[in-house]
Amino acid sequence: MDDIEIRELRYFAAVAEELHFGRAAQRLHMSQPPLSRAIQLLEQRLGVDLFHRDRRGVRLTPAGAVLLEEAGQVLDAAAAAVERTRRTVDPAERLVLVTKAGASHELLRALLDTYAARPDALPVEVVLCEVGEQRQVLRRGRADVAIVHSPYDVIGGFETRDLVTEGQVAIVPEAHPLALRPQVALADVSDVAGLPIARWPRHDGSYPPGPGPEVRTQSELAQLVSLGRTLLVIPESSRAWQWPDHVAVPVLDAPLVTTKLAWRASSRPAGLDSLLAAAGEVADRLIGHPTAARTA
């Protein structure tokens, strides 16, 4: 059997993610008939059905689900190879770090300052993204290292280094009764607050079920909290974007969150080892100063 082409995987992934040939064709900037024909030819060559097609629409078969997982890794690897190749001709050698906007702000500043003081430090380009986007940026080679938060961020396939573990807080509007409490429990957040918790998209783009509003950006979330339409529970350090009419209340029984540095297991870019050494220095300082760890 001939090798599968990157183009075929891209076509297949678009249909698998959209579950609609028309939308997938629009996304690929092509007409639907050649896309449908390309998928049929791919199925013939593989000897399996990748999609169930009936009156209810298009659904992945078990074989299609396997190929979608594998195709994502291949497409990410191809994109990363292109990005890294292009960067070799960039005369300004640098380390690219991606992080969620507003997350672990003081910790990030301490890490950058500590790294910059090292004699072998490279310039660092900071790329800011929305919740859950670091994984894709890292996998596609647009960044060398990411700041992630476990257990919220998907870190499978990456190597990691722990920085700090911290508690979580509920962000509520200042007029809400919970804002007057010195601390709350998760039961208070779910049973007493009377506000649904906002829902972020999962790594596949879908939203978890629930009554809370669907959000994609922290600015959307901040305004919804301010309007008294939602609340959220986040790591204590992820509060740089907090508005003046928000109140952060510690949630005593919320799961602990560990902030980590993550990088592709298959890549070790220049400057990473020195950055990890700087991360170790910062982590040691935070462990020695619990107050700093809580506010990092």
Salt bridges, closest charged atoms under 4 A:
GLU5 OE1 - ARG7 NH2 2.96
GLU8 OE2 - ARG45 NH1 2.42
GLU17 OE1 - ARG27 NH2 2.41
GLU18 OE1 - ARG23 NE 3.52
GLU18 OE2 - ARG27 NH1 3.25
GLU43 OE1 - ARG53 NH2 3.08
ASP54 OD2 - ARG56 NH2 3.47
ASP54 OD2 - ARG59 NH2 2.90
ASP76 OD2 - ARG139 NH2 2.45
ASP76 OD1 - ARG140 NE 2.96
ASP90 OD2 - ARG94 NH1 2.57
GLU106 OE1 - ARG109 NH2 2.28
ASP120 OD1 - ARG118 NE 3.80
GLU125 OE1 - ARG94 NE 2.67
ASP144 OD2 - ARG87 NH2 2.88
ASP153 OD2 - LYS100 NZ 3.31
ASP153 OD2 - HIS149 ND1 3.84
ASP162 OD1 - LYS260 NZ 2.52
ASP188 OD2 - ARG181 NH1 3.32
GLU214 OE2 - ARG199 NH2 3.72
ASP273 OD1 - ARG268 NE 2.74
GLU281 OE2 - ARG118 NH1 2.98
